[in-house]
Amino acid sequence: MTLICLFVFGKSSFETSIKSNNLLSWFVANKLSFNIEKTCYSAFSYNPSNRNDYSSIDLKINAAKVKMCDSVKYLGM
């Protein structure tokens, strides 16, 4: 099992959403699989009031919506 952390940057939540979905589509097109139950995203912003904008990002992997999470626990090395 491999843990992958991806960081996607954008000037707005819309731009970040487009870039993220393109990246996820690339993974699927190259036959890289995700466990959708263990996949989530977190949003970071310079301005804390913008965090709500990022909760509306619609990320999908094979039509399954990726959930937003507040924290992630890294286990292992």
C-alpha positions in Angstrom: 0.0 0.0 0.0 1.3 3.5 -0.9 0.3 6.7 0.7 0.2 9.7 -1.6 -0.2 13.3 -0.6 -1.0 15.7 -3.4 -1.0 19.5 -3.1 -3.0 21.4 -5.7 -2.8 25.2 -5.7 -5.3 27.7 -7.3 -6.2 31.4 -7.0 -9.8 30.4 -6.3 -11.8 27.4 -5.2 -13.1 27.0 -8.7 -9.6 26.9 -10.2 -8.5 24.5 -7.6 -11.5 22.3 -8.3 -10.7 22.2 -12.0 -7.1 21.3 -11.5 -7.9 18.7 -8.9 -10.4 17.0 -11.1 -8.0 17.0 -14.0 -5.4 15.4 -11.8 -7.8 12.7 -10.6 -8.9 12.0 -14.2 -5.2 11.5 -15.1 -4.8 9.0 -12.3 -7.9 7.0 -13.5 -6.8 7.2 -17.2 -3.4 5.7 -16.2 -5.1 2.9 -14.3 -4.0 4.1 -10.8 -6.7 3.2 -8.3 -8.0 4.9 -5.2 -9.9 3.5 -2.2 -12.6 6.1 -2.3 -13.6 5.2 1.4 -10.1 6.2 2.5 -9.6 9.2 0.1 -10.3 12.8 1.3 -9.1 16.3 0.8 -8.3 19.2 3.1 -8.4 22.9 2.1 -5.8 25.5 3.1 -6.1 29.2 2.6 -4.2 32.3 3.6 -7.5 33.8 4.6 -9.5 31.6 7.1 -12.8 33.1 5.8 -12.2 31.5 2.4 -12.2 28.0 3.9 -16.0 27.8 3.4 -15.5 28.4 -0.4 -13.4 25.2 -0.5 -16.0 23.1 1.2 -18.1 23.4 -2.0 -15.3 21.8 -4.2 -16.8 18.9 -6.1 -14.1 16.3 -6.5 -15.0 13.0 -8.0 -13.3 9.7 -8.8 -15.3 7.6 -11.3 -18.5 9.5 -10.3 -17.9 8.9 -6.5 -17.6 12.1 -4.6 -14.4 12.7 -2.5 -15.2 13.9 1.0 -13.6 16.9 2.7 -11.8 16.2 6.0 -10.5 18.6 8.7 -7.5 16.4 9.6 -5.5 13.4 8.4 -3.6 10.9 10.5 -0.4 9.6 8.9 0.5 6.1 10.2 3.7 4.3 9.6 7.3 5.5 9.2 
